[in-house]
Amino acid sequence: MDQKISFPPHPLRGVRAVYARQAGCPSDFADVTVDFEPWEEGVAFASSADLAIRGDATSEEVAEFQAAVADGIREELAALEPGTTVAVAVVLRAMGIHAVDSHPRSFHHAGRLAVRNAVFRTRPQAGPEGVRSSPQS
C-alpha cells in the first residue's frame, strides 16, 4: 500500500545551512537560517520582516541572494522522493554574507543544503545536523 509523504511533516525551525568552499579566489560562502512550516500544497517563500544579516552587502545584493536561496530551496524540494507532497512555507530568518566570497551561486547552494538539513531532521535516526557543505550539489 502506498503511503503518502508530506514535507514538512511538522514545523522545522532554525534550520541552518552553511555553504563554504575554498576554490581559489574568490571562494564561495553563504550562511542561511530558515524555518519550514507546513502549509498549503506548493512552496511559499518569504523573508522575515526582522531578517538578520551578518556581513556587508547592498540592498540589491541582499535581494539577489534572497532570490537565489528561494531558487535553491525550490529546486531541491522538486527533487524530493517521488510521491512526496510538498506543502511548505519557508521563512528566511538570517543570512551570513562575506564581502568577497558571497555571490548568488553560493546562496543557491545554501538553499539546497537547507532542504537537505531539514529532511535529515525528519528522519527517526536524526542527530545533530551533519550535512554542511557539498561541492557536488
VOVO-440795 format. One line per 4 residues: number of its first residue (from 1); for each residue x, y, z of N, C-alpha, C, CB. Coordinates in steps of 0.001 Angstrom, whole numbers, padded with zeros to 6 digits, always signed. Glycine has a CB too. Example, Ala and Ser with C-alpha at 12.3 -4.5 7.8 and 13.67 -1.06 7.14 Angstrom:
REM VOVO-440795
1> +013190:-005690:+007800:+012300:-004500:+007800:+013200:-003300:+007800:+011308:-004473:+009046 | +012850:-002250:+007080:+013670:-001060:+007140:+012900:+000030:+007870:+014084:-000598:+005725
END
This chain:
REM VOVO-440795
1> +000843:-001163:+000000:+000000:+000000:+000000:+000898:+001238:+000000:-000964:-000009:+001217 | +000566:+002199:-000867:+001345:+003432:-000960:+001058:+004325:+000230:+001041:+004174:-002267 | +002121:+004779:+000838:+001987:+005692:+001961:+002346:+007081:+001476:+002883:+005262:+003162 | +001450:+008042:+001704:+001702:+009412:+001281:+002670:+010076:+002245:+000391:+010211:+001195
5> +003625:+010777:+001664:+004607:+011512:+002446:+004378:+012983:+002179:+006073:+011085:+002094 | +004368:+013773:+003244:+004220:+015212:+003103:+005432:+015888:+003723:+002905:+015710:+003763 | +005909:+016912:+003044:+007042:+017664:+003580:+006650:+019111:+003747:+008277:+017541:+002668 | +006905:+019665:+004938:+007457:+019039:+006127:+006357:+018366:+006935:+008193:+020069:+006984
9> +006702:+017314:+007654:+005684:+016624:+008454:+005269:+017429:+009685:+006201:+015259:+008887 | +006104:+018368:+010098:+005848:+019231:+011262:+006746:+020455:+011102:+006127:+018474:+012645 | +006537:+021516:+011883:+007402:+022697:+011762:+008868:+022344:+012035:+006937:+023799:+012733 | +009730:+022876:+011209:+011177:+022707:+011373:+011763:+024111:+011423:+011822:+021838:+010197
13> +012117:+024544:+012602:+012565:+025926:+012781:+014073:+025984:+013022:+011816:+026585:+013953 | +014658:+027076:+012551:+016077:+027299:+012791:+016989:+026360:+012027:+016358:+027174:+014235 | +016586:+025965:+010823:+017414:+025072:+010016:+018528:+025913:+009390:+016559:+024331:+008909 | +019754:+025570:+009736:+020903:+026350:+009264:+021648:+025577:+008191:+021854:+026697:+010432
17> +022107:+026299:+007184:+022926:+025700:+006132:+024071:+026647:+005821:+022082:+025401:+004851 | +025269:+026102:+005847:+026461:+026879:+005525:+027097:+026238:+004297:+027471:+026932:+006741 | +027270:+027044:+003280:+027982:+026590:+002088:+029286:+027363:+002049:+027135:+026803:+000767 | +030385:+026662:+002284:+031701:+027292:+002290:+032645:+026379:+001529:+032214:+027557:+003751
21> +033227:+026946:+000492:+034105:+026143:-000358:+035317:+026980:-000738:+033357:+025640:-001630 | +036490:+026450:-000428:+037741:+027104:-000826:+038072:+026630:-002230:+038916:+026786:+000178 | +038042:+027534:-003161:+038314:+027142:-004545:+039242:+028129:-005224:+037014:+027026:-005333 | +040051:+028791:-004449:+040884:+029840:-005014:+040289:+031171:-004608:+040993:+029717:-006563
25> +040442:+032152:-005456:+039935:+033474:-005110:+039035:+033976:-006224:+041092:+034463:-004855 | +037811:+034321:-006020:+037151:+034246:-004726:+036670:+032829:-004428:+035981:+035219:-004675 | +036478:+032571:-003164:+035910:+031299:-002722:+034401:+031458:-002685:+036471:+030868:-001319 | +033719:+030486:-002105:+032259:+030526:-002004:+031869:+030545:-000536:+031608:+029312:-002732
29> +030924:+031426:-000184:+030430:+031455:+001183:+028986:+031950:+001219:+031323:+032344:+002058 | +028161:+031201:+001932:+026786:+031610:+002224:+026357:+030894:+003493:+025812:+031286:+001027 | +025638:+031600:+004342:+025155:+031054:+005604:+023699:+031507:+005735:+026043:+031533:+006841 | +022781:+030556:+005809:+021366:+030901:+005929:+020720:+030111:+007050:+020631:+030645:+004609
33> +019700:+030708:+007644:+018859:+030025:+008621:+017421:+030217:+008173:+019089:+030572:+010085 | +016697:+029111:+008056:+015320:+029165:+007566:+014402:+028320:+008438:+015249:+028690:+006110 | +013116:+028646:+008378:+012074:+027843:+009005:+011254:+027189:+007896:+011167:+028714:+009947 | +010872:+025929:+008103:+009981:+025222:+007202:+008697:+024955:+007974:+010627:+023889:+006662
37> +007596:+025489:+007506:+006308:+025330:+008187:+005327:+024597:+007278:+005732:+026708:+008607 | +004553:+023635:+007819:+003503:+023016:+006997:+002559:+024104:+006486:+002711:+021937:+007812 | +002124:+023959:+005246:+001322:+024986:+004588:+000451:+024338:+003552:+002207:+026072:+003950 | -000096:+025149:+002670:-000869:+024628:+001545:+000080:+023929:+000579:-001657:+025767:+000825
41> -000475:+023082:-000278:+000369:+022378:-001231:+001110:+023384:-002107:-000470:+021414:-002097 | +002388:+023113:-002310:+003243:+024015:-003065:+004295:+024612:-002143:+002412:+025127:-003737 | +004973:+025649:-002644:+006041:+026292:-001888:+005775:+027784:-001817:+007421:+026012:-002526 | +005717:+028306:-000602:+005627:+029754:-000382:+006943:+030160:+000269:+004366:+030154:+000522
45> +007565:+031221:-000235:+008844:+031669:+000306:+008722:+033124:+000710:+009989:+031477:-000721 | +009243:+033442:+001896:+009230:+034831:+002364:+010472:+035072:+003207:+007936:+035144:+003181 | +010877:+036324:+003239:+011948:+036729:+004145:+011303:+037353:+005364:+012947:+037724:+003459 | +011823:+037040:+006519:+011302:+037580:+007767:+011410:+039099:+007769:+012052:+036987:+008968
49> +010437:+039751:+008375:+010468:+041209:+008499:+011675:+041651:+009313:+009173:+041726:+009148 | +012122:+040796:+010229:+013298:+041127:+011032:+014497:+040251:+010629:+012986:+040950:+012538 | +014684:+040084:+009311:+015778:+039289:+008764:+017110:+039766:+009336:+015793:+039370:+007222 | +017844:+038858:+009933:+019160:+039182:+010495:+020209:+038992:+009406:+019483:+038290:+011747
53> +020982:+040031:+009173:+022036:+039960:+008160:+023373:+040210:+008842:+021793:+040993:+007008 | +024248:+039202:+008732:+025606:+039332:+009243:+026520:+039570:+008050:+026044:+038060:+010060 | +027261:+040652:+008075:+028141:+040988:+006971:+027608:+042185:+006221:+028307:+039804:+006030 | +028374:+042632:+005255:+028002:+043825:+004497:+027599:+043468:+003077:+029154:+044824:+004476
57> +026498:+044052:+002646:+026029:+043900:+001270:+025055:+045028:+000990:+025359:+042499:+001034 | +024950:+045398:-000263:+023972:+046415:-000650:+022582:+045793:-000611:+024286:+046993:-002070 | +021562:+046613:-000593:+020193:+046082:-000594:+019923:+045289:-001868:+019167:+047226:-000455 | +020536:+045684:-002988:+020370:+044937:-004237:+021004:+043552:-004140:+020982:+045713:-005409
61> +022185:+043485:-003521:+022838:+042190:-003339:+022027:+041294:-002412:+024250:+042378:-002784 | +021520:+041862:-001327:+020704:+041074:-000389:+019481:+040516:-001116:+020263:+041941:+000833 | +018820:+041324:-001919:+017645:+040856:-002670:+018038:+039739:-003635:+016990:+042028:-003447 | +019188:+039878:-004291:+019658:+038857:-005222:+019988:+037562:-004479:+020892:+039360:-005994
65> +020608:+037679:-003308:+020930:+036495:-002506:+019658:+035805:-002011:+021819:+036883:-001310 | +018659:+036593:-001589:+017392:+036015:-001138:+016726:+035236:-002264:+016448:+037114:-000623 | +016721:+035803:-003465:+016129:+035116:-004617:+016879:+033824:-004919:+016133:+036032:-005855 | +018196:+033834:-004770:+018994:+032631:-005014:+018683:+031544:-003984:+020493:+032969:-004987
69> +018515:+031938:-002718:+018127:+030973:-001676:+016792:+030339:-002046:+018036:+031661:-000277 | +015822:+031166:-002415:+014495:+030663:-002780:+014580:+029698:-003959:+013555:+031829:-003121 | +015373:+030037:-004976:+015527:+029150:-006135:+016153:+027823:-005738:+016377:+029820:-007212 | +017178:+027869:-004894:+017823:+026633:-004446:+016874:+025755:-003647:+019049:+026955:-003610
73> +016085:+026377:-002786:+015113:+025633:-001990:+014075:+024982:-002899:+014426:+026559:-000966 | +013535:+025739:-003830:+012525:+025179:-004753:+013106:+024031:-005585:+011983:+026285:-005694 | +014334:+024210:-006052:+014980:+023175:-006857:+015157:+021881:-006063:+016336:+023669:-007363 | +015614:+021997:-004832:+015838:+020806:-004010:+014514:+020160:-003604:+016654:+021165:-002759
77> +013495:+020962:-003306:+012183:+020395:-002964:+011592:+019633:-004144:+011215:+021506:-002519 | +011837:+020117:-005360:+011332:+019436:-006557:+012006:+018084:-006752:+011546:+020306:-007795 | +013176:+017896:-006154:+013924:+016653:-006307:+013689:+015663:-005162:+015392:+016960:-006411 | +012746:+015967:-004269:+012460:+015040:-003171:+011929:+013723:-003719:+011447:+015656:-002184
81> +011938:+012728:-002869:+011484:+011386:-003217:+010142:+011428:-003960:+011362:+010525:-001953 | +010025:+010691:-005066:+008748:+010662:-005788:+007601:+010283:-004850:+008819:+009670:-006970 | +006478:+010926:-005026:+005317:+010678:-004179:+005244:+011591:-002978:+005322:+009266:-003718 | +006250:+012422:-002776:+006246:+013366:-001660:+005415:+014585:-002038:+007695:+013785:-001276
85> +004479:+014933:-001192:+003693:+016143:-001380:+004411:+017273:-000658:+002224:+015968:-000853 | +004770:+018287:-001417:+005435:+019446:-000830:+004353:+020471:-000504:+006528:+020046:-001801 | +004234:+020780:+000767:+003251:+021748:+001262:+003951:+022554:+002341:+001939:+021042:+001816 | +004655:+023598:+001920:+005563:+024263:+002844:+005589:+025773:+002649:+006953:+023708:+002685
89> +005686:+026464:+003768:+006004:+027893:+003781:+007411:+027983:+004345:+004954:+028750:+004640 | +008300:+028610:+003603:+009691:+028750:+004006:+009928:+030207:+004368:+010665:+028279:+002878 | +010483:+030423:+005551:+010782:+031781:+006002:+012282:+031907:+006227:+009996:+032130:+007301 | +012900:+032814:+005483:+014324:+033100:+005639:+014493:+033979:+006869:+014916:+033793:+004362
93> +015224:+033495:+007877:+015389:+034210:+009151:+016714:+034954:+009264:+015270:+033242:+010296 | +017783:+034387:+008686:+019095:+035012:+008835:+019972:+034672:+007643:+019771:+034563:+010143 | +020893:+035595:+007361:+021867:+035403:+006291:+023233:+035867:+006778:+021447:+036171:+005004 | +024246:+035083:+006487:+025623:+035488:+006727:+026270:+035736:+005380:+026407:+034412:+007546
97> +026849:+036910:+005217:+027389:+037338:+003929:+028855:+037710:+004110:+026579:+038538:+003348 | +029691:+037288:+003162:+031092:+037687:+003135:+031264:+038672:+001973:+032051:+036435:+002984 | +031966:+039762:+002230:+032094:+040838:+001240:+032707:+040370:-000078:+032932:+041958:+001809 | +033607:+039411:-000041:+034276:+038962:-001265:+033733:+037622:-001756:+035777:+038853:-001031
101> +033503:+036690:-000841:+033213:+035304:-001218:+031738:+034954:-001373:+033797:+034409:-000216 | +030840:+035881:-001087:+029412:+035592:-001237:+028929:+036078:-002603:+028590:+036259:-000098 | +028143:+035209:-003244:+027534:+035547:-004527:+026292:+034675:-004689:+028542:+035339:-005724 | +025431:+034982:-005652:+024172:+034237:-005767:+024345:+032722:-005845:+023432:+034701:-006977
105> +025358:+032240:-006560:+025558:+030781:-006675:+025754:+030147:-005294:+026782:+030469:-007580 | +026489:+030825:-004407:+026706:+030306:-003053:+025385:+030200:-002295:+027689:+031206:-002281 | +024535:+031216:-002427:+023251:+031196:-001720:+022288:+030184:-002330:+022619:+032584:-001734 | +022406:+029943:-003624:+021613:+028889:-004265:+021965:+027544:-003640:+021858:+028861:-005804
109> +023274:+027258:-003507:+023719:+026007:-002876:+023263:+025937:-001415:+025256:+025879:-002957 | +023339:+027048:-000698:+022908:+027058:+000701:+021420:+026747:+000810:+023213:+028419:+001349 | +020615:+027245:-000107:+019180:+026927:-000118:+018948:+025435:-000291:+018468:+027697:-001235 | +019698:+024830:-001209:+019575:+023382:-001412:+019991:+022624:-000149:+020435:+022929:-002614
113> +021080:+023060:+000474:+021543:+022404:+001702:+020540:+022555:+002841:+022892:+022975:+002125 | +019861:+023684:+002890:+018849:+023884:+003940:+017756:+022827:+003831:+018231:+025300:+003844 | +017316:+022524:+002609:+016306:+021479:+002425:+016868:+020130:+002864:+015839:+021416:+000947 | +018091:+019830:+002476:+018696:+018554:+002868:+018799:+018442:+004384:+020086:+018402:+002233
117> +019187:+019536:+005043:+019274:+019520:+006503:+017900:+019342:+007135:+019921:+020807:+007012 | +016877:+019958:+006550:+015516:+019810:+007072:+015030:+018374:+006903:+014553:+020785:+006363 | +015277:+017785:+005756:+014885:+016392:+005516:+015615:+015485:+006503:+015195:+015967:+004046 | +016882:+015743:+006728:+017673:+014958:+007679:+017043:+015002:+009068:+019123:+015477:+007735
121> +016548:+016177:+009449:+015908:+016327:+010774:+014634:+015501:+010904:+015584:+017793:+011038 | +013978:+015198:+009798:+012716:+014460:+009867:+012917:+012953:+009959:+011868:+014779:+008662 | +014132:+012494:+009765:+014412:+011061:+009839:+014466:+010627:+011290:+015735:+010715:+009123 | +013925:+009462:+011614:+013900:+009000:+013004:+015275:+008945:+013660:+013274:+007643:+013068
125> +016314:+008611:+012910:+017643:+008487:+013494:+018391:+009810:+013486:+018444:+007442:+012751 | +017734:+010909:+013149:+018422:+012201:+013036:+019033:+012619:+014363:+017458:+013280:+012547 | +020280:+012991:+014281:+021001:+013552:+015411:+021318:+014998:+015068:+022303:+012735:+015735 | +022467:+015482:+015468:+022853:+016849:+015111:+022978:+016972:+013597:+024186:+017244:+015799
129> +022727:+018153:+013085:+022824:+018358:+011644:+024216:+017979:+011184:+022499:+019823:+011261 | +024260:+017042:+010252:+025532:+016555:+009780:+025884:+017038:+008399:+025539:+015091:+009800 | +024939:+017561:+007673:+025197:+017999:+006315:+025613:+019465:+006380:+023942:+017793:+005394 | +026802:+019775:+005890:+027261:+021167:+005957:+027573:+021704:+004569:+028499:+021284:+006853
133> +028371:+021020:+003829:+028820:+021572:+002563:+029028:+020456:+001568:+030105:+022382:+002742 | +028647:+020696:+000342:+028795:+019681:-000684:+029077:+020341:-002021:+027541:+018800:-000767 | +030313:+020315:-002475:+030636:+020931:-003745:+029921:+020266:-004927:+032122:+020888:-003959 | +029430:+019035:-004765:+028767:+018344:-005857:+027330:+018787:-006050:+028808:+016872:-005624
137> +026766:+019624:-005176:+025350:+019962:-005275:+025031:+020799:-006465:+024904:+020664:-004060
END
